[in-house]
């Protein structure tokens, strides 16, 4: 006894084998969007609502935040999720509106390069930020740094 399958049509294409990257991209956009809402509103609350509001944000405030691993990880998650989320969104737009295969590949390559460069630079800033570098001239150091 054999089963008869419905004919393949554009609305019912043949099933491909392997990982469905479009599905996982769609899932990532929803999950990262939810996490980003929490991270961004937490960031805005701490920076703008708590304490003295916008007046408190200066070099010393950032130096104090990046002195703790909690805020480093918080900002790192926000950076990585936002950049990958935005890059994936731009990739989707390129796929929707760029019908020339060469132009499509160039645009997606440029998006990938921009995301990688910004993620690497942002990560370096988060983990190498040193508000009081050793050996710096005292007149160039912020007022909160101990004079050596």
Steps between C-alpha positions, in 0.01 A plus 500: 500500500654831395405846612446772247655835590357831393675643194780751557395857434655840575291510817618149590865474389713188537646463848876561514736303717730670753468791739226751430699823560205725419294335774782536753552863395130563555514338845816697588333829407209433737712370791768768471231768470348394832838488676600834347186667637604397852865598448424838340235607752728388785781703346278807461361465854845482662650776287210746481257437786711390797726751671524845345376399156690616197720734709678201654625362169863592453836330467504405870152345479600281206831414666312393814254288303772324302694426818244230581462178300118520525480816286765372262293188432175705485642737239670214314169313469326818389771568239514148357125442495424842350767478231409147392128586519550811286730319256248220457225755440710675236577163339126435478445838332777430249348160421157661452605792279826407326422263215838515326709211636832691490363812665325281759828329593694829514241661728482200731880486514511870593241445774696204637826698496340797677344280768824310563712818520258675735459195725877450525570870568215527752613187680856633519377829646288324762779274623805725457352827628740639760407844636824530700778357280834442670773737389266768362588865574311626807359800313326267249341272761144554624461654844387173661826318413756472780813704424810280505 
